[in-house]
Amino acid sequence: MALKRGSSGLGSQRNRSAGSSFPIVILIFCSFLAPWIFFVGRGLYTSTSTSIDHNDFSTTSSNQDLDWRQRLALQQIKPLLTKEVIDVIKASTDDLGPLSLDSFRKNNLSASWKFVGQETVAKKSAVDAKVNKASQMAAADSKPEITRGKHDGPVDGDHSQFLDSPAKLARRQLRERKREKRAADLVKRDDDVTVKLENTAIERSKSVDSSVLGKYSIWRKENENDNTDSTVRLMRDQMIMARVYISIATMKKKLDLAHELQTRLKESRRALGDAGTDADLTHSAHEKMKAMGQVLSKAREQLYDCKLVTAKLRAMLQSADEQVRSLKRQSTFLSQLAAKTIPNGIHCLSMRLTIDYYLLPPEKRKFPGSENLENPDLFHYALFSDNVLAASVVVNSTIVNAKEPEKHVFHLVSDKLNFGAMNMWFLLNPPGKATIHVENVDEFKWLNSSYCPVLRQLESAAMKEYYFKAAHPNTLSAGSSNLKYRNPKYLSMLNHLRFYLPQVYPKLNKILFLDDDIVVQKDLTGLWSVDLHGKVNGAVETCGQSFHRFDKYLNFSNPHIARNFDPNACGWAYGMNMFDLKEWKKKDITGIYHKWQNMNEDRVLWKLGTLPPGLITFYGLTHPLEKSWHVLGLGYNPSIDRSDIENAAVVHYNGNMKPWLELAMTKYRSYWTKYIKFDHPYMRSCKLSE
């Protein structure tokens, strides 16, 4: 019984043990296998449905192991995009590497890349452009929905945990719009730069295409062009090479070739003549040029030796340089000689006027308005000249352009020879309502050698030796260096009288000094209202160039000059100067002038003239005037801007090319001649014309 119970007890124990293990198996199955079966089945269903609806996405899923984010994106895009849109996106991104359809799905592209991509598709066809636009709109609408979660994990049917808040969506959309705007701006800026570069390249290509290479080479065909005067230049080059080959042919005993070259050279010289442009050439010039070219080609084949030709050309160049230097010296001498002469017509005018003046009775030699000569409230001018025609232009141009001519007073001083002519001219041609008075410098008894250092120096034996005897040149070129300082104007007291204005006009407060080689083009009364700030001289400065500074005019190797003046100080111009005679007297300007003039008796401080002592005397006492008051250089500078001349109140023909001389520059002469009465009987009798 005991055994039985024991065995039955053991059996019942087994049964209980078996019954308790079955629930454990069921629990394990439900915990592990059932969820696995569920997810596998769901994945197969999703893959199947995707392959049925969109073959392109099934192909992508078969090629890549898509994670749950990709599957979620596909499910979100599926109801929004048609098959055509997806085809376009796939076709435009298959070959872009990082810019593939997968990257597009992940939304990794920046706004600028999206813009360029759409531009590329739009360029392919109009249909693609419309589809792209739809794709962009759909993507923009879907962006707030296609969001990423903060962690990886299972996905259930409700995706609300992956959606951002409205505030985040708004910020994201704002950032996207800013990126797109910035990308558009960059693209537009790049387009503008590209257009500019293209335009620049086009202009450069035009200039290159229009240029003619080898223009001066007689061996190249390119010199046959339509450029101005190319034929004249070519003929001159041919003549140079002909002389070279004549010399070489003679040296190598090829006399026939040398004779032929010599003949062609003479023909070219006759054909060229004095022609300076192609228009001046005769019809036979082209034939002569071709004939010379043929002979030169033959000479080149027989005689060309690079070293020998180079040596001949170098010798010709050195000889030409020496000739140019010699001609320049002669030209300088002749121009200075012409500058100090008086044309026959002006000399004739002066003589006729002088004779007629002294035939007048004394009571008819007086000018009206003598009560205005010392009235300080009027506008007074000082003009010192021995040229009747030049003085008439200064007075006439001033009165014509004056707003109130009756308030202008002209003080003319001439020498004994031209005193009668000056009086007679203005008696016959009074300056309208203005007042005029003519004086003779030789009648200023106070201006003598005991008072004036210049007069004393001019009377010295050393000065006479310098001017009239010693070191006179034997040739034109040798005399050009010193002739400038032997100009008669440096011997005339009319030139130095400007340093004695208070002595000449003791009752005046201000006076405007004018040279006789100027033309007035505007009303000058504004100069009397210019504040000189306590300075004595109002003048236009001329230090635009380095050669118009003090070191150009003064000898700074002398200790007196170096100690008292700045070599870089700005120079100024005589010709139109406003002088404050009250300040002149206070500062004893004439005394300062005498001091420096006495120190320069041996001409060690400066050469002759009035500008250097003027710079010294008025050093620190000159107020600069506005440059439009006074434009200089019409007597030596051919490149003055025409607008500067026309806007100037006064134009100055300083230099050797005075407007009354034949060597005057034609382009400037009309500003002077328009104030001359060429129909006047005296002008016609002396054959003075434009």
Sequence and secondary structure as in RCSB ss.txt:
>XXXX:A:sequence
MALKRGSSGLGSQRNRSAGSSFPIVILIFCSFLAPWIFFVGRGLYTSTSTSIDHNDFSTTSSNQDLDWRQRLALQ
QIKPLLTKEVIDVIKASTDDLGPLSLDSFRKNNLSASWKFVGQETVAKKSAVDAKVNKASQMAAADSKPEITRGK
HDGPVDGDHSQFLDSPAKLARRQLRERKREKRAADLVKRDDDVTVKLENTAIERSKSVDSSVLGKYSIWRKENEN
DNTDSTVRLMRDQMIMARVYISIATMKKKLDLAHELQTRLKESRRALGDAGTDADLTHSAHEKMKAMGQVLSKAR
EQLYDCKLVTAKLRAMLQSADEQVRSLKRQSTFLSQLAAKTIPNGIHCLSMRLTIDYYLLPPEKRKFPGSENLEN
PDLFHYALFSDNVLAASVVVNSTIVNAKEPEKHVFHLVSDKLNFGAMNMWFLLNPPGKATIHVENVDEFKWLNSS
YCPVLRQLESAAMKEYYFKAAHPNTLSAGSSNLKYRNPKYLSMLNHLRFYLPQVYPKLNKILFLDDDIVVQKDLT
GLWSVDLHGKVNGAVETCGQSFHRFDKYLNFSNPHIARNFDPNACGWAYGMNMFDLKEWKKKDITGIYHKWQNMN
EDRVLWKLGTLPPGLITFYGLTHPLEKSWHVLGLGYNPSIDRSDIENAAVVHYNGNMKPWLELAMTKYRSYWTKY
IKFDHPYMRSCKLSE
>XXXX:A:secstr
 HHHHHHHHHHHHHHHHHHHHHHHHHHHIIIIIHHHHHHHHHHHHHHHHHHHH HHHHHHHHHS   HHHHHHHH
HHTTTS HHHHHHHHHHHTT GGGSHHHHHHT   HHHHHHHHHHHHHH HHHHHHHHHHHHHHHHHTTTS   S
S     S  GGG   HHHHHHHHHHHHHHHHHHHHHHHHHHHHHHHHHHHHHHHHHHHHH  TTTT TT GGG S
 STTHHHHHHHHHHHHHHHHHHHHHHTT HHHHHHHHHHHHHHHHHHTT  SGGGS TTHHHHHHHHHHHHHHHH
HHH  HHHHHHHHHHHHHHHHHHHHHHHHHHHHHHHHHHTS  HHHHHHHHHHHHHHHHS GGGS  S GGGTT 
TTSEEEEEE S HHHHHHHHHHHHHT S GGGEEEEEEE TTTHHHHHHHHHHS  TTSEEEEEEGGG TT STT
T HHHHHHTSHHHHIIIIITT  SSTTTTHHHHGGG GGGG HHHHGGGGHHHHSTT SEEEEE TTEEE S  G
GGGG   TT SEEE B TTSGGGBHHHHS TTSHHHHHH  TT B B SSEEEEEHHHHHHHTHHHHHHHHHHHT
TTS S  SSSHHHHHHHTTT EEE  GGGEE  TTT TT  HHHHHH SEEE  SS  TTSTTS HHHHHHHHTT
S TTSHHHHHTT   
